[in-house]
Amino acid sequence: MSGNSGLIVFQRADPQRLRQEALRDVPAEEHDELGLKLGAGADHPRAWVGPPFVYDMIGDAIPAC
């Protein structure tokens, strides 16, 4: 068999790259409000579920009940 042939390949996320992309794509005046520079577990609602810069991805991945 050649090519991908429908094979799904999962790749581990690169947190440093994701943080840099979030900081680049979100306006600077929103960084503090969204807690993008904080780590997981920091005293910010977005940090309670994991790193704030992946908050939206985590929320999107969880199916609605």
PQR file of N, CA, C, O and H, with PARSE charges and radii, in Angstrom:
ATOM      1  N   MET A   1       0.840  -1.181   0.000 -0.4000 1.5000
ATOM      2  CA  MET A   1       0.000   0.000   0.000 -0.0000 2.0000
ATOM      3  C   MET A   1       0.880   1.236   0.000  0.5500 1.7000
ATOM      4  O   MET A   1       1.943   1.266   0.620 -0.5500 1.4000
ATOM      5  N   SER A   2       0.433   2.215  -0.680 -0.4000 1.5000
ATOM      6  CA  SER A   2       1.187   3.465  -0.696 -0.0000 2.0000
ATOM      7  C   SER A   2       0.278   4.613  -0.312  0.5500 1.7000
ATOM      8  O   SER A   2      -0.945   4.471  -0.290 -0.5500 1.4000
ATOM      9  H   SER A   2      -0.431   2.191  -1.183  0.4000 1.0000
ATOM     10  N   GLY A   3       0.874   5.740  -0.012 -0.4000 1.5000
ATOM     11  CA  GLY A   3       0.092   6.900   0.395 -0.0000 2.0000
ATOM     12  C   GLY A   3      -0.463   6.718   1.796  0.5500 1.7000
ATOM     13  O   GLY A   3      -0.028   5.834   2.534 -0.5500 1.4000
ATOM     14  H   GLY A   3       1.867   5.856  -0.030  0.4000 1.0000
ATOM     15  N   ASN A   4      -1.407   7.542   2.154 -0.4000 1.5000
ATOM     16  CA  ASN A   4      -1.973   7.481   3.497 -0.0000 2.0000
ATOM     17  C   ASN A   4      -2.995   6.371   3.643  0.5500 1.7000
ATOM     18  O   ASN A   4      -3.188   5.857   4.744 -0.5500 1.4000
ATOM     19  H   ASN A   4      -1.760   8.260   1.554  0.4000 1.0000
ATOM     20  N   SER A   5      -3.648   5.993   2.570 -0.4000 1.5000
ATOM     21  CA  SER A   5      -4.663   4.939   2.554 -0.0000 2.0000
ATOM     22  C   SER A   5      -5.631   5.025   3.734  0.5500 1.7000
ATOM     23  O   SER A   5      -6.004   4.002   4.309 -0.5500 1.4000
ATOM     24  H   SER A   5      -3.491   6.411   1.675  0.4000 1.0000
ATOM     25  N   GLY A   6      -6.031   6.226   4.090 -0.4000 1.5000
ATOM     26  CA  GLY A   6      -7.010   6.400   5.148 -0.0000 2.0000
ATOM     27  C   GLY A   6      -6.461   6.258   6.552  0.5500 1.7000
ATOM     28  O   GLY A   6      -7.229   6.286   7.514 -0.5500 1.4000
ATOM     29  H   GLY A   6      -5.728   7.057   3.623  0.4000 1.0000
ATOM     30  N   LEU A   7      -5.166   6.108   6.698 -0.4000 1.5000
ATOM     31  CA  LEU A   7      -4.558   5.968   8.013 -0.0000 2.0000
ATOM     32  C   LEU A   7      -4.581   7.303   8.742  0.5500 1.7000
ATOM     33  O   LEU A   7      -4.150   8.322   8.202 -0.5500 1.4000
ATOM     34  H   LEU A   7      -4.542   6.086   5.917  0.4000 1.0000
ATOM     35  N   ILE A   8      -5.080   7.292   9.957 -0.4000 1.5000
ATOM     36  CA  ILE A   8      -5.107   8.502  10.769 -0.0000 2.0000
ATOM     37  C   ILE A   8      -3.865   8.516  11.636  0.5500 1.7000
ATOM     38  O   ILE A   8      -3.590   7.557  12.357 -0.5500 1.4000
ATOM     39  H   ILE A   8      -5.429   6.464  10.395  0.4000 1.0000
ATOM     40  N   VAL A   9      -3.124   9.593  11.564 -0.4000 1.5000
ATOM     41  CA  VAL A   9      -1.900   9.721  12.343 -0.0000 2.0000
ATOM     42  C   VAL A   9      -2.097  10.839  13.359  0.5500 1.7000
ATOM     43  O   VAL A   9      -2.417  11.972  12.998 -0.5500 1.4000
ATOM     44  H   VAL A   9      -3.348  10.371  10.978  0.4000 1.0000
ATOM     45  N   PHE A  10      -1.903  10.507  14.629 -0.4000 1.5000
ATOM     46  CA  PHE A  10      -2.018  11.511  15.676 -0.0000 2.0000
ATOM     47  C   PHE A  10      -0.639  12.038  16.000  0.5500 1.7000
ATOM     48  O   PHE A  10       0.331  11.285  16.081 -0.5500 1.4000
ATOM     49  H   PHE A  10      -1.644   9.587  14.922  0.4000 1.0000
ATOM     50  N   GLN A  11      -0.570  13.323  16.180 -0.4000 1.5000
ATOM     51  CA  GLN A  11       0.698  13.966  16.460 -0.0000 2.0000
ATOM     52  C   GLN A  11       0.590  14.673  17.802  0.5500 1.7000
ATOM     53  O   GLN A  11      -0.402  15.348  18.079 -0.5500 1.4000
ATOM     54  H   GLN A  11      -1.358  13.935  16.114  0.4000 1.0000
ATOM     55  N   ARG A  12       1.597  14.520  18.620 -0.4000 1.5000
ATOM     56  CA  ARG A  12       1.597  15.168  19.932 -0.0000 2.0000
ATOM     57  C   ARG A  12       1.687  16.687  19.756  0.5500 1.7000
ATOM     58  O   ARG A  12       2.463  17.186  18.940 -0.5500 1.4000
ATOM     59  H   ARG A  12       2.403  13.972  18.395  0.4000 1.0000
ATOM     60  N   ALA A  13       0.890  17.398  20.524 -0.4000 1.5000
ATOM     61  CA  ALA A  13       0.889  18.857  20.445 -0.0000 2.0000
ATOM     62  C   ALA A  13       2.204  19.422  20.978  0.5500 1.7000
ATOM     63  O   ALA A  13       2.806  18.858  21.892 -0.5500 1.4000
ATOM     64  H   ALA A  13       0.260  16.993  21.187  0.4000 1.0000
ATOM     65  N   ASP A  14       2.632  20.510  20.417 -0.4000 1.5000
ATOM     66  CA  ASP A  14       3.830  21.208  20.857 -0.0000 2.0000
ATOM     67  C   ASP A  14       3.382  22.461  21.618  0.5500 1.7000
ATOM     68  O   ASP A  14       3.067  23.475  20.996 -0.5500 1.4000
ATOM     69  H   ASP A  14       2.143  20.968  19.675  0.4000 1.0000
ATOM     70  N   PRO A  15       3.350  22.404  22.962 -0.5600 1.5000
ATOM     71  CA  PRO A  15       2.828  23.525  23.749  0.2800 2.0000
ATOM     72  C   PRO A  15       3.514  24.855  23.467  0.5500 1.7000
ATOM     73  O   PRO A  15       2.848  25.889  23.425 -0.5500 1.4000
ATOM     74  N   GLN A  16       4.806  24.851  23.276 -0.4000 1.5000
ATOM     75  CA  GLN A  16       5.510  26.106  23.012 -0.0000 2.0000
ATOM     76  C   GLN A  16       5.046  26.728  21.702  0.5500 1.7000
ATOM     77  O   GLN A  16       4.873  27.943  21.610 -0.5500 1.4000
ATOM     78  H   GLN A  16       5.347  24.011  23.310  0.4000 1.0000
ATOM     79  N   ARG A  17       4.846  25.892  20.695 -0.4000 1.5000
ATOM     80  CA  ARG A  17       4.377  26.390  19.397 -0.0000 2.0000
ATOM     81  C   ARG A  17       2.945  26.908  19.521  0.5500 1.7000
ATOM     82  O   ARG A  17       2.613  27.957  18.968 -0.5500 1.4000
ATOM     83  H   ARG A  17       4.986  24.905  20.769  0.4000 1.0000
ATOM     84  N   LEU A  18       2.090  26.172  20.250 -0.4000 1.5000
ATOM     85  CA  LEU A  18       0.702  26.604  20.424 -0.0000 2.0000
ATOM     86  C   LEU A  18       0.624  27.933  21.167  0.5500 1.7000
ATOM     87  O   LEU A  18      -0.174  28.801  20.812 -0.5500 1.4000
ATOM     88  H   LEU A  18       2.359  25.320  20.699  0.4000 1.0000
ATOM     89  N   ARG A  19       1.459  28.094  22.207 -0.4000 1.5000
ATOM     90  CA  ARG A  19       1.461  29.351  22.954 -0.0000 2.0000
ATOM     91  C   ARG A  19       1.901  30.503  22.056  0.5500 1.7000
ATOM     92  O   ARG A  19       1.287  31.570  22.069 -0.5500 1.4000
ATOM     93  H   ARG A  19       2.107  27.389  22.496  0.4000 1.0000
ATOM     94  N   GLN A  20       2.966  30.293  21.275 -0.4000 1.5000
ATOM     95  CA  GLN A  20       3.460  31.344  20.383 -0.0000 2.0000
ATOM     96  C   GLN A  20       2.413  31.716  19.335  0.5500 1.7000
ATOM     97  O   GLN A  20       2.252  32.892  19.008 -0.5500 1.4000
ATOM     98  H   GLN A  20       3.465  29.426  21.265  0.4000 1.0000
ATOM     99  N   GLU A  21       1.700  30.717  18.806 -0.4000 1.5000
ATOM    100  CA  GLU A  21       0.653  31.000  17.825 -0.0000 2.0000
ATOM    101  C   GLU A  21      -0.477  31.807  18.453  0.5500 1.7000
ATOM    102  O   GLU A  21      -0.983  32.747  17.841 -0.5500 1.4000
ATOM    103  H   GLU A  21       1.831  29.761  19.072  0.4000 1.0000
ATOM    104  N   ALA A  22      -0.873  31.444  19.668 -0.4000 1.5000
ATOM    105  CA  ALA A  22      -1.937  32.173  20.352 -0.0000 2.0000
ATOM    106  C   ALA A  22      -1.514  33.611  20.611  0.5500 1.7000
ATOM    107  O   ALA A  22      -2.294  34.538  20.390 -0.5500 1.4000
ATOM    108  H   ALA A  22      -0.461  30.680  20.165  0.4000 1.0000
ATOM    109  N   LEU A  23      -0.286  33.805  21.077 -0.4000 1.5000
ATOM    110  CA  LEU A  23       0.195  35.154  21.354 -0.0000 2.0000
ATOM    111  C   LEU A  23       0.303  35.984  20.072  0.5500 1.7000
ATOM    112  O   LEU A  23       0.095  37.197  20.090 -0.5500 1.4000
ATOM    113  H   LEU A  23       0.348  33.053  21.257  0.4000 1.0000
ATOM    114  N   ARG A  24       0.626  35.326  18.977 -0.4000 1.5000
ATOM    115  CA  ARG A  24       0.742  36.020  17.688 -0.0000 2.0000
ATOM    116  C   ARG A  24      -0.633  36.377  17.120  0.5500 1.7000
ATOM    117  O   ARG A  24      -0.815  37.462  16.568 -0.5500 1.4000
ATOM    118  H   ARG A  24       0.795  34.340  18.963  0.4000 1.0000
ATOM    119  N   ASP A  25      -1.604  35.463  17.254 -0.4000 1.5000
ATOM    120  CA  ASP A  25      -2.898  35.626  16.600 -0.0000 2.0000
ATOM    121  C   ASP A  25      -3.905  36.468  17.382  0.5500 1.7000
ATOM    122  O   ASP A  25      -4.839  37.016  16.797 -0.5500 1.4000
ATOM    123  H   ASP A  25      -1.456  34.581  17.702  0.4000 1.0000
ATOM    124  N   VAL A  26      -3.723  36.573  18.686 -0.4000 1.5000
ATOM    125  CA  VAL A  26      -4.659  37.333  19.528 -0.0000 2.0000
ATOM    126  C   VAL A  26      -4.076  38.725  19.759  0.5500 1.7000
ATOM    127  O   VAL A  26      -2.886  38.854  20.049 -0.5500 1.4000
ATOM    128  H   VAL A  26      -2.964  36.128  19.161  0.4000 1.0000
ATOM    129  N   PRO A  27      -4.896  39.762  19.635 -0.5600 1.5000
ATOM    130  CA  PRO A  27      -4.391  41.122  19.878  0.2800 2.0000
ATOM    131  C   PRO A  27      -3.746  41.246  21.263  0.5500 1.7000
ATOM    132  O   PRO A  27      -4.257  40.691  22.236 -0.5500 1.4000
ATOM    133  N   ALA A  28      -2.634  41.968  21.353 -0.4000 1.5000
ATOM    134  CA  ALA A  28      -1.851  42.091  22.594 -0.0000 2.0000
ATOM    135  C   ALA A  28      -2.684  42.591  23.765  0.5500 1.7000
ATOM    136  O   ALA A  28      -2.455  42.173  24.901 -0.5500 1.4000
ATOM    137  H   ALA A  28      -2.219  42.419  20.562  0.4000 1.0000
ATOM    138  N   GLU A  29      -3.641  43.471  23.516 -0.4000 1.5000
ATOM    139  CA  GLU A  29      -4.440  44.002  24.620 -0.0000 2.0000
ATOM    140  C   GLU A  29      -5.368  42.947  25.230  0.5500 1.7000
ATOM    141  O   GLU A  29      -5.951  43.186  26.287 -0.5500 1.4000
ATOM    142  H   GLU A  29      -3.827  43.810  22.594  0.4000 1.0000
ATOM    143  N   GLU A  30      -5.515  41.790  24.587 -0.4000 1.5000
ATOM    144  CA  GLU A  30      -6.368  40.720  25.114 -0.0000 2.0000
ATOM    145  C   GLU A  30      -5.568  39.624  25.820  0.5500 1.7000
ATOM    146  O   GLU A  30      -6.169  38.735  26.424 -0.5500 1.4000
ATOM    147  H   GLU A  30      -5.041  41.595  23.728  0.4000 1.0000
ATOM    148  N   HIS A  31      -4.244  39.655  25.765 -0.4000 1.5000
ATOM    149  CA  HIS A  31      -3.419  38.602  26.366 -0.0000 2.0000
ATOM    150  C   HIS A  31      -3.696  38.426  27.853  0.5500 1.7000
ATOM    151  O   HIS A  31      -3.887  37.300  28.314 -0.5500 1.4000
ATOM    152  H   HIS A  31      -3.756  40.377  25.275  0.4000 1.0000
ATOM    153  N   ASP A  32      -3.720  39.524  28.615 -0.4000 1.5000
ATOM    154  CA  ASP A  32      -3.954  39.422  30.060 -0.0000 2.0000
ATOM    155  C   ASP A  32      -5.379  38.981  30.361  0.5500 1.7000
ATOM    156  O   ASP A  32      -5.600  38.152  31.243 -0.5500 1.4000
ATOM    157  H   ASP A  32      -3.564  40.438  28.241  0.4000 1.0000
ATOM    158  N   GLU A  33      -6.345  39.529  29.633 -0.4000 1.5000
ATOM    159  CA  GLU A  33      -7.747  39.172  29.853 -0.0000 2.0000
ATOM    160  C   GLU A  33      -7.989  37.680  29.631  0.5500 1.7000
ATOM    161  O   GLU A  33      -8.766  37.059  30.356 -0.5500 1.4000
ATOM    162  H   GLU A  33      -6.165  40.203  28.916  0.4000 1.0000
ATOM    163  N   LEU A  34      -7.320  37.106  28.625 -0.4000 1.5000
ATOM    164  CA  LEU A  34      -7.489  35.692  28.307 -0.0000 2.0000
ATOM    165  C   LEU A  34      -6.506  34.801  29.055  0.5500 1.7000
ATOM    166  O   LEU A  34      -6.613  33.577  28.982 -0.5500 1.4000
ATOM    167  H   LEU A  34      -6.689  37.610  28.036  0.4000 1.0000
ATOM    168  N   GLY A  35      -5.557  35.386  29.767 -0.4000 1.5000
ATOM    169  CA  GLY A  35      -4.584  34.617  30.540 -0.0000 2.0000
ATOM    170  C   GLY A  35      -3.616  33.825  29.694  0.5500 1.7000
ATOM    171  O   GLY A  35      -3.127  32.783  30.129 -0.5500 1.4000
ATOM    172  H   GLY A  35      -5.471  36.380  29.825  0.4000 1.0000
ATOM    173  N   LEU A  36      -3.329  34.298  28.493 -0.4000 1.5000
ATOM    174  CA  LEU A  36      -2.502  33.522  27.567 -0.0000 2.0000
ATOM    175  C   LEU A  36      -1.081  33.282  28.050  0.5500 1.7000
ATOM    176  O   LEU A  36      -0.442  32.321  27.620 -0.5500 1.4000
ATOM    177  H   LEU A  36      -3.726  35.145  28.140  0.4000 1.0000
ATOM    178  N   LYS A  37      -0.577  34.126  28.926 -0.4000 1.5000
ATOM    179  CA  LYS A  37       0.801  33.961  29.401 -0.0000 2.0000
ATOM    180  C   LYS A  37       0.877  33.139  30.684  0.5500 1.7000
ATOM    181  O   LYS A  37       1.964  32.921  31.218 -0.5500 1.4000
ATOM    182  H   LYS A  37      -1.096  34.906  29.275  0.4000 1.0000
ATOM    183  N   LEU A  38      -0.279  32.679  31.183 -0.4000 1.5000
ATOM    184  CA  LEU A  38      -0.314  31.911  32.426 -0.0000 2.0000
ATOM    185  C   LEU A  38      -0.188  30.419  32.144  0.5500 1.7000
ATOM    186  O   LEU A  38      -0.448  29.957  31.033 -0.5500 1.4000
ATOM    187  H   LEU A  38      -1.162  32.856  30.749  0.4000 1.0000
ATOM    188  N   GLY A  39       0.208  29.688  33.153 -0.4000 1.5000
ATOM    189  CA  GLY A  39       0.296  28.241  33.044 -0.0000 2.0000
ATOM    190  C   GLY A  39      -0.959  27.574  33.574  0.5500 1.7000
ATOM    191  O   GLY A  39      -1.812  28.227  34.174 -0.5500 1.4000
ATOM    192  H   GLY A  39       0.419  30.063  34.056  0.4000 1.0000
ATOM    193  N   ALA A  40      -1.069  26.279  33.353 -0.4000 1.5000
ATOM    194  CA  ALA A  40      -2.205  25.510  33.858 -0.0000 2.0000
ATOM    195  C   ALA A  40      -2.260  25.620  35.377  0.5500 1.7000
ATOM    196  O   ALA A  40      -1.235  25.553  36.055 -0.5500 1.4000
ATOM    197  H   ALA A  40      -0.376  25.748  32.865  0.4000 1.0000
ATOM    198  N   GLY A  41      -3.468  25.789  35.898 -0.4000 1.5000
ATOM    199  CA  GLY A  41      -3.655  25.871  37.340 -0.0000 2.0000
ATOM    200  C   GLY A  41      -3.489  27.254  37.927  0.5500 1.7000
ATOM    201  O   GLY A  41      -3.655  27.437  39.133 -0.5500 1.4000
ATOM    202  H   GLY A  41      -4.301  25.843  35.347  0.4000 1.0000
ATOM    203  N   ALA A  42      -3.164  28.234  37.098 -0.4000 1.5000
ATOM    204  CA  ALA A  42      -3.022  29.612  37.589 -0.0000 2.0000
ATOM    205  C   ALA A  42      -4.388  30.129  38.048  0.5500 1.7000
ATOM    206  O   ALA A  42      -5.421  29.532  37.747 -0.5500 1.4000
ATOM    207  H   ALA A  42      -3.029  28.086  36.118  0.4000 1.0000
ATOM    208  N   ASP A  43      -4.377  31.223  38.764 -0.4000 1.5000
ATOM    209  CA  ASP A  43      -5.614  31.790  39.294 -0.0000 2.0000
ATOM    210  C   ASP A  43      -6.338  32.598  38.207  0.5500 1.7000
ATOM    211  O   ASP A  43      -6.398  33.827  38.260 -0.5500 1.4000
ATOM    212  H   ASP A  43      -3.537  31.708  39.009  0.4000 1.0000
ATOM    213  N   HIS A  44      -6.874  31.890  37.244 -0.4000 1.5000
ATOM    214  CA  HIS A  44      -7.621  32.478  36.136 -0.0000 2.0000
ATOM    215  C   HIS A  44      -8.579  31.389  35.644  0.5500 1.7000
ATOM    216  O   HIS A  44      -8.157  30.243  35.494 -0.5500 1.4000
ATOM    217  H   HIS A  44      -6.825  30.892  37.201  0.4000 1.0000
ATOM    218  N   PRO A  45      -9.842  31.703  35.391 -0.5600 1.5000
ATOM    219  CA  PRO A  45     -10.796  30.664  34.991  0.2800 2.0000
ATOM    220  C   PRO A  45     -10.356  29.809  33.811  0.5500 1.7000
ATOM    221  O   PRO A  45     -10.626  28.609  33.788 -0.5500 1.4000
ATOM    222  N   ARG A  46      -9.684  30.405  32.832 -0.4000 1.5000
ATOM    223  CA  ARG A  46      -9.237  29.627  31.674 -0.0000 2.0000
ATOM    224  C   ARG A  46      -8.106  28.667  32.038  0.5500 1.7000
ATOM    225  O   ARG A  46      -7.894  27.679  31.335 -0.5500 1.4000
ATOM    226  H   ARG A  46      -9.465  31.381  32.851  0.4000 1.0000
ATOM    227  N   ALA A  47      -7.383  28.935  33.112 -0.4000 1.5000
ATOM    228  CA  ALA A  47      -6.260  28.088  33.518 -0.0000 2.0000
ATOM    229  C   ALA A  47      -6.712  26.897  34.372  0.5500 1.7000
ATOM    230  O   ALA A  47      -5.918  25.995  34.638 -0.5500 1.4000
ATOM    231  H   ALA A  47      -7.556  29.737  33.683  0.4000 1.0000
ATOM    232  N   TRP A  48      -7.958  26.885  34.795 -0.4000 1.5000
ATOM    233  CA  TRP A  48      -8.436  25.796  35.644 -0.0000 2.0000
ATOM    234  C   TRP A  48      -8.556  24.479  34.891  0.5500 1.7000
ATOM    235  O   TRP A  48      -8.517  23.418  35.515 -0.5500 1.4000
ATOM    236  H   TRP A  48      -8.604  27.618  34.578  0.4000 1.0000
ATOM    237  N   VAL A  49      -8.701  24.513  33.571 -0.4000 1.5000
ATOM    238  CA  VAL A  49      -8.865  23.289  32.787 -0.0000 2.0000
ATOM    239  C   VAL A  49      -7.584  22.863  32.076  0.5500 1.7000
ATOM    240  O   VAL A  49      -7.546  21.798  31.459 -0.5500 1.4000
ATOM    241  H   VAL A  49      -8.732  25.374  33.064  0.4000 1.0000
ATOM    242  N   GLY A  50      -6.562  23.663  32.152 -0.4000 1.5000
ATOM    243  CA  GLY A  50      -5.303  23.375  31.463 -0.0000 2.0000
ATOM    244  C   GLY A  50      -4.662  24.677  31.056  0.5500 1.7000
ATOM    245  O   GLY A  50      -5.073  25.737  31.528 -0.5500 1.4000
ATOM    246  H   GLY A  50      -6.593  24.528  32.653  0.4000 1.0000
ATOM    247  N   PRO A  51      -3.666  24.629  30.193 -0.5600 1.5000
ATOM    248  CA  PRO A  51      -3.022  25.865  29.751  0.2800 2.0000
ATOM    249  C   PRO A  51      -4.030  26.783  29.069  0.5500 1.7000
ATOM    250  O   PRO A  51      -4.746  26.340  28.171 -0.5500 1.4000
ATOM    251  N   PRO A  52      -4.105  28.060  29.473 -0.5600 1.5000
ATOM    252  CA  PRO A  52      -5.099  28.968  28.899  0.2800 2.0000
ATOM    253  C   PRO A  52      -5.027  29.126  27.391  0.5500 1.7000
ATOM    254  O   PRO A  52      -6.041  29.412  26.755 -0.5500 1.4000
ATOM    255  N   PHE A  53      -3.852  28.945  26.805 -0.4000 1.5000
ATOM    256  CA  PHE A  53      -3.735  29.141  25.365 -0.0000 2.0000
ATOM    257  C   PHE A  53      -4.375  28.003  24.569  0.5500 1.7000
ATOM    258  O   PHE A  53      -4.529  28.127  23.354 -0.5500 1.4000
ATOM    259  H   PHE A  53      -3.028  28.712  27.322  0.4000 1.0000
ATOM    260  N   VAL A  54      -4.754  26.897  25.220 -0.4000 1.5000
ATOM    261  CA  VAL A  54      -5.468  25.812  24.537 -0.0000 2.0000
ATOM    262  C   VAL A  54      -6.897  25.660  25.056  0.5500 1.7000
ATOM    263  O   VAL A  54      -7.573  24.685  24.731 -0.5500 1.4000
ATOM    264  H   VAL A  54      -4.629  26.797  26.207  0.4000 1.0000
ATOM    265  N   TYR A  55      -7.357  26.610  25.854 -0.4000 1.5000
ATOM    266  CA  TYR A  55      -8.691  26.568  26.458 -0.0000 2.0000
ATOM    267  C   TYR A  55      -9.782  26.360  25.407  0.5500 1.7000
ATOM    268  O   TYR A  55     -10.659  25.515  25.589 -0.5500 1.4000
ATOM    269  H   TYR A  55      -6.808  27.403  26.119  0.4000 1.0000
ATOM    270  N   ASP A  56      -9.739  27.105  24.334 -0.4000 1.5000
ATOM    271  CA  ASP A  56     -10.772  26.996  23.310 -0.0000 2.0000
ATOM    272  C   ASP A  56     -10.723  25.647  22.600  0.5500 1.7000
ATOM    273  O   ASP A  56     -11.766  25.096  22.247 -0.5500 1.4000
ATOM    274  H   ASP A  56      -9.027  27.791  24.187  0.4000 1.0000
ATOM    275  N   MET A  57      -9.539  25.118  22.391 -0.4000 1.5000
ATOM    276  CA  MET A  57      -9.428  23.799  21.758 -0.0000 2.0000
ATOM    277  C   MET A  57      -9.965  22.719  22.684  0.5500 1.7000
ATOM    278  O   MET A  57     -10.633  21.794  22.221 -0.5500 1.4000
ATOM    279  H   MET A  57      -8.692  25.566  22.678  0.4000 1.0000
ATOM    280  N   ILE A  58      -9.691  22.813  23.976 -0.4000 1.5000
ATOM    281  CA  ILE A  58     -10.197  21.827  24.927 -0.0000 2.0000
ATOM    282  C   ILE A  58     -11.723  21.895  24.960  0.5500 1.7000
ATOM    283  O   ILE A  58     -12.396  20.865  24.923 -0.5500 1.4000
ATOM    284  H   ILE A  58      -9.149  23.565  24.352  0.4000 1.0000
ATOM    285  N   GLY A  59     -12.266  23.111  25.029 -0.4000 1.5000
ATOM    286  CA  GLY A  59     -13.711  23.270  25.056 -0.0000 2.0000
ATOM    287  C   GLY A  59     -14.385  22.778  23.791  0.5500 1.7000
ATOM    288  O   GLY A  59     -15.499  22.257  23.841 -0.5500 1.4000
ATOM    289  H   GLY A  59     -11.719  23.948  25.059  0.4000 1.0000
ATOM    290  N   ASP A  60     -13.726  22.939  22.664 -0.4000 1.5000
ATOM    291  CA  ASP A  60     -14.282  22.509  21.392 -0.0000 2.0000
ATOM    292  C   ASP A  60     -14.258  20.991  21.264  0.5500 1.7000
ATOM    293  O   ASP A  60     -15.097  20.414  20.571 -0.5500 1.4000
ATOM    294  H   ASP A  60     -12.821  23.363  22.624  0.4000 1.0000
ATOM    295  N   ALA A  61     -13.304  20.341  21.924 -0.4000 1.5000
ATOM    296  CA  ALA A  61     -13.138  18.890  21.802 -0.0000 2.0000
ATOM    297  C   ALA A  61     -14.138  18.116  22.659  0.5500 1.7000
ATOM    298  O   ALA A  61     -14.375  16.932  22.422 -0.5500 1.4000
ATOM    299  H   ALA A  61     -12.623  20.810  22.486  0.4000 1.0000
ATOM    300  N   ILE A  62     -14.721  18.778  23.648 -0.4000 1.5000
ATOM    301  CA  ILE A  62     -15.653  18.102  24.550 -0.0000 2.0000
ATOM    302  C   ILE A  62     -17.057  18.201  23.952  0.5500 1.7000
ATOM    303  O   ILE A  62     -17.566  19.302  23.741 -0.5500 1.4000
ATOM    304  H   ILE A  62     -14.529  19.741  23.841  0.4000 1.0000
ATOM    305  N   PRO A  63     -17.683  17.054  23.681 -0.5600 1.5000
ATOM    306  CA  PRO A  63     -19.017  17.098  23.081  0.2800 2.0000
ATOM    307  C   PRO A  63     -20.048  17.682  24.042  0.5500 1.7000
ATOM    308  O   PRO A  63     -19.963  17.492  25.255 -0.5500 1.4000
ATOM    309  N   ALA A  64     -21.015  18.388  23.485 -0.4000 1.5000
ATOM    310  CA  ALA A  64     -22.093  18.948  24.302 -0.0000 2.0000
ATOM    311  C   ALA A  64     -22.970  17.832  24.842  0.5500 1.7000
ATOM    312  O   ALA A  64     -23.216  16.837  24.160 -0.5500 1.4000
ATOM    313  H   ALA A  64     -21.084  18.543  22.499  0.4000 1.0000
ATOM    314  N   CYS A  65     -23.426  17.998  26.033 -0.4000 1.5000
ATOM    315  CA  CYS A  65     -24.278  16.961  26.652 -0.0000 2.0000
ATOM    316  C   CYS A  65     -25.720  17.161  26.255  0.5500 1.7000
ATOM    317  O   CYS A  65     -26.587  16.393  26.672 -0.5500 1.4000
ATOM    318  H   CYS A  65     -23.227  18.806  26.587  0.4000 1.0000
TER
END
